[in-house]
Amino acid sequence: MGKLLRFSVFAAALLLLSGCSFARADYNSVTDPSPTLQPTETSTPTETPEPTPEVVTFWANGLKIQDVTDRTSRSCTFDMCVFLKLTALKTCSTISLYGISYSEDDEEIDSFDIDYPKLSKGKSRVVEFGTDATEDFEDYVELDESTCWK
């Protein structure tokens, strides 16, 4: 019986060893309630491109303007005008002045603009700024806005 017992132990061990990998595979697939985890792709965050800054084509404070109408002996070539002393705080490749004409009751009648040539930094120029009346009741003009172009 000793040989039979040894054979039985040997056979049982052999069966156990040969079935162990099957048993383990069966055990994992049948009794493991957790789902098989698949490797997940790690998405790289897409970078939002920064907006390109708007190109500024004018100097915000590139011009000093003084009304010198009362200090000049010049007369208007327009129906209505003012004389302005322009002083460039930055070099202006062109200067645009925007004006409004008003009635004697201070009602806005019309708008207009005039462009002037380059004015280098630190230089000054007196200009006539005005327009011809399109209506009989237009009385005067005023500077509304100015632009010193880069």
C-alpha positions as CSV (number, residue, x, y, z in Angstrom):
1,M,0.0,0.0,0.0
2,G,2.9,2.3,0.4
3,K,3.5,2.2,-3.3
4,L,-0.1,2.9,-4.0
5,L,-0.2,5.8,-1.5
6,R,2.9,7.3,-3.1
7,F,1.4,6.8,-6.5
8,S,-1.8,8.4,-5.4
9,V,0.0,11.3,-3.8
10,F,2.2,11.6,-6.9
11,A,-0.9,11.5,-9.2
12,A,-2.8,13.9,-7.0
13,A,0.1,16.3,-7.0
14,L,0.5,15.9,-10.8
15,L,-3.2,16.6,-11.3
16,L,-3.1,19.5,-8.9
17,L,-0.1,21.0,-10.6
18,S,-1.4,20.5,-14.1
19,G,-4.9,21.7,-13.2
20,C,-3.6,24.5,-11.0
21,S,-3.1,26.9,-14.0
22,F,-6.5,25.9,-15.4
23,A,-8.1,26.2,-12.0
24,R,-6.5,29.6,-11.5
25,A,-7.7,30.8,-14.9
26,D,-11.2,29.5,-14.2
27,Y,-11.1,31.0,-10.7
28,N,-10.2,34.5,-12.0
29,S,-12.8,34.4,-14.8
30,V,-15.7,33.0,-12.8
31,T,-15.3,34.3,-9.3
32,D,-13.6,37.7,-9.9
33,P,-16.5,40.3,-9.9
34,S,-14.3,43.2,-10.8
35,P,-14.3,44.1,-14.5
36,T,-11.2,43.7,-16.5
37,L,-9.5,47.1,-16.5
38,Q,-8.3,48.2,-19.9
39,P,-5.5,50.7,-20.0
40,T,-7.1,54.1,-20.6
41,E,-5.6,56.6,-23.0
42,T,-4.4,59.7,-21.2
43,S,-5.5,62.6,-23.3
44,T,-3.2,65.4,-23.5
45,P,-5.0,68.7,-22.9
46,T,-5.3,70.7,-26.0
47,E,-3.9,74.1,-25.5
48,T,-6.2,77.0,-26.4
49,P,-4.2,79.4,-28.5
50,E,-4.0,82.8,-27.0
51,P,-5.8,85.4,-29.0
52,T,-3.4,87.5,-31.0
53,P,-3.3,91.0,-29.7
54,E,-4.9,93.6,-31.8
55,V,-2.4,95.7,-33.6
56,V,-2.8,99.3,-32.6
57,T,-2.0,101.6,-35.4
58,F,-2.3,104.9,-33.6
59,W,-0.9,106.6,-30.5
60,A,-3.6,107.0,-27.9
61,N,-2.0,110.2,-26.4
62,G,0.3,111.2,-29.3
63,L,-1.1,114.7,-29.8
64,K,-1.7,117.8,-27.8
65,I,-4.2,120.2,-29.4
66,Q,-4.9,123.8,-28.4
67,D,-7.5,126.1,-29.9
68,V,-5.6,129.3,-30.9
69,T,-8.4,130.9,-32.9
70,D,-8.5,134.0,-30.7
71,R,-4.7,134.4,-30.9
72,T,-4.4,134.4,-34.6
73,S,-5.1,137.1,-37.3
74,R,-5.8,134.4,-39.9
75,S,-9.1,134.3,-41.6
76,C,-11.0,131.1,-42.5
77,T,-11.0,129.8,-46.0
78,F,-14.1,127.7,-45.0
79,D,-17.5,129.0,-44.1
80,M,-16.8,128.0,-40.5
81,C,-13.5,127.1,-38.9
82,V,-11.2,127.2,-35.9
83,F,-7.4,127.4,-35.8
84,L,-5.7,124.6,-33.8
85,K,-2.1,124.3,-32.7
86,L,-1.1,120.6,-33.0
87,T,1.9,119.4,-31.0
88,A,3.1,115.9,-31.6
89,L,4.0,114.0,-28.4
90,K,4.8,111.0,-30.6
91,T,5.7,111.0,-34.3
92,C,2.4,111.0,-36.2
93,S,2.7,109.6,-39.7
94,T,-0.7,111.3,-40.4
95,I,-3.1,113.2,-38.2
96,S,-6.8,112.9,-38.6
97,L,-9.1,115.4,-37.0
98,Y,-12.9,114.8,-36.7
99,G,-15.3,117.7,-36.2
100,I,-18.9,118.5,-35.8
101,S,-20.8,121.5,-37.2
102,Y,-23.6,123.0,-35.0
103,S,-26.5,125.4,-35.4
104,E,-26.7,128.6,-33.4
105,D,-29.0,126.6,-31.1
106,D,-26.2,124.2,-30.4
107,E,-27.8,121.3,-32.4
108,E,-25.5,118.9,-34.1
109,I,-25.8,119.3,-37.9
110,D,-23.1,117.4,-39.6
111,S,-19.7,115.7,-39.0
112,F,-16.5,116.0,-41.0
113,D,-12.9,115.0,-40.9
114,I,-9.6,116.3,-42.3
115,D,-6.3,114.6,-42.6
116,Y,-3.0,116.4,-42.1
117,P,0.5,115.3,-43.1
118,K,3.3,113.9,-40.9
119,L,4.3,115.7,-37.7
120,S,7.5,114.6,-36.0
121,K,7.7,114.2,-32.2
122,G,8.1,117.6,-30.5
123,K,7.1,119.6,-33.5
124,S,4.1,121.9,-33.7
125,R,1.9,123.2,-36.5
126,V,-1.2,125.6,-36.6
127,V,-3.9,124.3,-38.9
128,E,-7.2,125.6,-40.1
129,F,-9.9,123.1,-39.1
130,G,-13.3,123.7,-40.6
131,T,-15.9,123.0,-43.3
132,D,-18.3,124.8,-45.6
133,A,-21.8,125.1,-44.5
134,T,-24.3,122.7,-46.1
135,E,-27.2,124.3,-44.4
136,D,-28.0,128.0,-43.9
137,F,-28.4,127.6,-40.2
138,E,-25.0,126.1,-39.5
139,D,-23.1,128.4,-37.2
140,Y,-19.9,127.0,-35.9
141,V,-17.6,123.9,-35.7
142,E,-15.8,122.1,-32.9
143,L,-13.2,119.4,-32.7
144,D,-14.7,116.2,-31.7
145,E,-11.8,113.7,-31.8
146,S,-8.3,113.3,-33.1
147,T,-6.0,110.5,-34.1
148,C,-2.2,110.5,-34.3
149,W,-1.4,107.5,-36.6
150,K,1.8,105.6,-36.1
